[in-house]
Amino acid sequence: MLDFIVYLLYRAGSAITSALPLPLLFVLGEFLGFCAWLILPGYRRLARRNVSIAFGNEKSPRQLRRLVRRHFQQLGANLLCSVKLTSMPLEKMAAQVEVENLDAVHRELRAGHPVVLILSHLANWELFAHILPKFIGYVRNSTIYQKLGNRFIDEHVRRVRGRAGVEMFDRREGFENAIKLLRGGGAIGILSDQHAGDHGLWAPFFGRLASTSPLPALLAKRTGAALVGVAIYTDGRARWRIIVSPGLDGKAGSVESLTAKINELIASQIRRAPEDWFWVHNRWKTPKPNFLLARYKRGVHLPSNVSAQDLKPFRILIRSSNWLGDAVMSVPAVRAIKAGRPDAHITVAVPSKIASMWKLVPEVSEIVPLPNKSLLATVRSIRRQSRFDVVILFPNSLRAALETWLSEIPRRVGYRGHFRSWLLNQIIYEREKTGPIEHQADRYLRVARELGASVQDNWRETLRRVPDISDGAGAVPRADERVKLALSPGAEYGPAKRWLPQRFAEVAIAVVAKLSVQWILLGTAKDMAVGETIAKTLGHSCVNRIGQTTLEQLIDELRECRLLLTNDTGTMHLASLLGVPTVAIFGSTEPRLTGPLGDRHIIVRHQVECSPCFLRECPIDFRCMKAVSVDEAIKAVLSILQGSASSAPA
């Protein structure tokens, strides 16, 4: 009943509109379009975003604003006029339209070649279904359409369009009838400029990847039809001009290359009169959930003359974890996200204290250092950047979600976290707790996988096996120069993660007794007391840099070292990112959850009944750390040094 009432209102409005002169309707439509521009900010922003994508590098902001306003006026005029035009006699309708270069269609049809007409939402596109049969009525004419939700209005529209002899094929019923018509030498018009969703081919449109229907190219390849572009433009008050483009050879090239050429053709048509195109359609829609395109059926196609660097970027902001170790463990996910689509431009927003770490990751194009405390200062830092399409939140905090929500980034992705689901519009759900422990890097990679990146389930197995301390020891490497080894005896998280300082010292002394090495002590200002104790024991065999390095200097120090002996720390993960082998002492934490990534790392740990407890301070007797002996750590260090010596050039 509601559909019928809406239909009656639609017909009543059409009758009133049809009673007015066409020029008056055009002017009235311009006025109504201007009013829509004033009172519909959502559509105004969408149109402004679209014209910025298409012409942002060519037009000034003032020109873009004027283009959007003119578009609303033209759209209002054309939509209002189309209501009257569909009720006018075909002869009077044709009197309002001029046609150029129609011979391009006649040549193909008279030669017996079917034609696929490439149509787009330019100006009064509803005229296509009524005017074109008048000029090419000597063959069967058809179009593929999507059924309207209101069945009464749908029946009326089909009846009106069919009065000129246009056959209409419902998209949902398949394309066999369309193929038969083309093989019989007919013509079919297809609106080809809309977002095609998950079933489209991702090809450049105005230099930015857009999901594009391959249907015109598929029909041309199946039937040998010519592809001819037809555009309609506003040519004055209640006047229109149809311009036919030179045809494309439907037999030449693949479906993908033809689809890309169709996008180029439509873009050139739009450039002729950009105010006439339907900019309030979300042509460059960000798909959900897979806005990374690696796993799409049709995938991405770039023409031979277009490289990934030529594409307008799809800008992704990644809100990094605040802790150094967690940030390093998210690097595999960032790399997978970058590989997920060729136009991905990765910007990382990260606290200033660990921003330097992201300079080591070539997949990151820009880094936004964030202030330490002020929420509004953080929001200002993000909003000063170019507009982002998506933000991916690696921290679980409410604060991180609030930062990006206030920054007005349209797609916000992350785990549900701490009461923040209302700030996200794409939620990644936690893995079920059954099964083996999930490494933190896998948890980050699950985000990339859920967004459409191609991530192998066994990605960690591609790394060489981490050597075990039970592997046999061979000859100790000898060198004329002192080898630099790093030692990090602290842990930012708390004392429960710190092995006994005197045992670190004993391991270092034992290695010095066997090798010509120099230990570099590394850590934060909180570790200075421990560092002084170890430095006194080692004497001239060490350089104490604890509390004296910036993150950049720490990176430089680690790069010169052949090995790092450490607790479960951010420095441990930084060393793994740099490719420096580590011997890591674990106790209260779980290496299957936060162990170092990469190869040639050795974990020294004894499982006790209360570990892992993940506490900052041990409430009992520190048994997990005391169980790790000096001899085990010495053997692990020498095992790695033996392996590096045997693989290094003489």
Secondary structure, 3 states (H helix, E strand, C coil): CHHHHHHHHHHHHHHHHHCCCHHHHHHHHHHHHHHHHHHCHHHHHHHHHHHHHHHCCCCCHHHHHHHHHHHHHHHHHHHHHHHHHCCCCHHHHHHCEEEECCHHHHHHHHCCCCEEEEECCECCHHHHHHHHHHHCCCCCEEEEECCCCCHHHHHHHHHHHHCCCEEEEEHHHCCHHHHHHHHCCCEEEEECCCCCHHHCEEEEECCEEEEECCHHHHHHHHHCCEEEEEEEEECCCCCEEEEECCCECCCCCCHHHHHHHHHHHHHHHHHHCHHHECCCCCCCCCCCCCCCCCCCCCCECCCCCCCHHHCCCEEEEEECCCCHHHHHHCHHHHHHHHHCCCCEEEEEEEEHHHHHHHHHCCCCCEEEEECCCCHHHHHHHHHCCCCCCEEEECCCCHHHHHHHHHCCCCEEEEECCCCCHHHCCEEECCCCCCCCCCCHHHHHHHHHHHCCCCCCCCHHHHCCCCCCCCCCCCCCCCCCCCEEEEEECCCCCCHHHCCCHHHHHHHHHHHHHHCCEEEEECCCHHHHHHHHHHHHHHHHHEEECCCCCCHHHHHHHHHCCCCEEEECCHHHHHHHHHCCCEEEECCCCCHHHHCCCCCCCEEECCCCCCCCCCCCCCCCCCHHHHCCCHHHHHHHHHHHHHHHHHHCCC
